[in-house]
């Protein structure tokens, strides 16, 4: 099990645009994926993007098929590995909800996101993925894919009166936040 250090907001590597994955199903890519899964599980993450561990590739993982302890009121999301993603909003409707981030530990904010999206890309073997998502699933995909273009959720916050420390906003959940 290899658990990597998760980069924190302020690290310039989080602000870069990641490079496309050009070689699929390689031992190196599979090892990176295993390391990301170990790191995400260790941090109780709902998702993780390769740039969060300092790897400049368009690779995100999200979901686990079970309720995430950091988001106990949200539905489970199918475990997904997504490379070179493209997100298309389905309609103009947005919804606001609370988000946190392993790269912004101890804080949460209300963030607007597209309510329904289509996401396309590839799995680790290079097979095409083409799915639609809404609600929390759509939110997680958008959040993780933002990391690939150098955007952290605080950059999307519109109302900073709804941004604060998890321990204050959600007593009890702070114990599950990244330390």
N, C-alpha and C positions, 0 to 999 in steps of 0.2 A: 504494500500500500504506500503510495507516494502522495502526500498532502503538500501542496505548494502554498507558499505565502501569497495571500491575495493582496494585490496592490490597492492602495487607498487613494481617495480623492486628493489631488495635489500632485500625484506622480504624473509627469508629462507623458508617460507611455499610455496612459488611459485616454489621452486626447488625440491619439493618432487614428488615421483611417487604416484598418487592417487590410492585408493583402489577400487576394483570392487563393483558395486552395486549388492547386493544379495537379496534384498527384493523390489519387484516392487509393484506399485499401492498402496502404503501406504499413510496415511494422512500426515506423515512427509515428504515423498518424494514429494508429491503434493504441500505442503507448501513451500518447498525449491525451487521447480520449479517456483511457483508464485513469490517468492522473487527474484529469478534470473531474471525473465522476467521484473519485476518492475525496478530492478537495471540496466539491459541492456537498457531498454527504457529511463530511466532517463539520462543515459550517452550517448545516441545516438549510442550505440554499434551495430556492425554488428554481434556480437556473444559474448558469455560469458561462461567461464568454472567455474565449482564449486570451484576449488582451488583459483580462483581470489577473492572469498569472504571468503576464509579461510576454505572451506569445502573439506575434503580430500576424494572425491568420483569421479569416472569416469562418469561425467555428463557434457555435453555441450549443449548449446542452440545456435541457429544461425538463421539468416534470419528473415524477417517480411512480406514478400510478397510485399514490396514496396521499392522504392529506398531509400538507407540509406543516410542521409544528410552528413555524414562524408566521403562518397565515392560516390559523385553525378554522376560520369561518369561511374559507374559500374551498371550492371543489378541487378534487385531484385533477392533475393534468397528465396525459400519457407521456411516458418517458420518450424524449425525442433528441436525436443528434441531427443538427442542421448545419450544413456547410454552404457557403456562398448564398446566403438568403436574400430574397427579394420580398418586400412586403407591399401589398396593395390594399388600401382602405376599400371596404365595401360599403359605400354610402358616406354620408357626411356626418353621421351621428358620432359624438364623442361621449365618453363618460369619465367622471372623476372618481378616483379611489386612492386609498393609501398605498404607498410603496415604500420599501426599504431597499437596501443594496448592500451586498457584502463588501463593496468598495467604499461605502459611506456608513460605516458601522455606528450603531447606536442612535441613528436618526431615521425619521419617517416624514413623509409629506404627501399631500394630496396632489396627484398628477393627472392631467387630462391625457387620454389616449383614445384612439379610434375604437369604437365599440365593436365593430366587426372587421375582420381582415382576411385576406388570402395570403398565405405565405408559401413560397416556392424556394427550392434549393435542392440539395443532394444529401443523401446519407453518407456514412463513412465509406461505403463500397462504391459510391458514385451513382447510385440509383436515384432517380428523380423523386422529389417529394412535392406534392401540390395539395395543400389543405386549406380549409376555411376554419376560422375560430372566432369566438366571441367571448365577452366577459373576461374573467380572470385569465383564461388561456391566452386570449388575444393580448392582454396586458403584459403577461410574462414574455411572450414572443417579442413584442415591441421593445420592452425594456432591455432584453438581452441583445437584440439586434442593434439597438442604439449604441451599445458598447463597441460595435464594429466600425462605427463612424465617429467615435470620439465624443459621444454624448453621455453624460451621467444624468440621472433623473432630476437633480436639483436645477439643471439647466432648463427643464421643462415646467417647473413650478410657476404658477401664475399668481398665487395668493400665499405670501409667506407667513400669514397669520395661521396657516395650516401646515406648518413645518416645525418640527421640534424633536426633542429627545424621546425615544421609545419608552424609556423608564417613566416619563411623565405622562405621555399620551396613552400608553397601553401598559399599565403596571402588570407585571407578571410575564409579559413577553420579552422584557429586556434580558432575562436570563438566557434566552435562546439566540440573542444577537451575537454576531461575530465579535470576539474579544480583541 
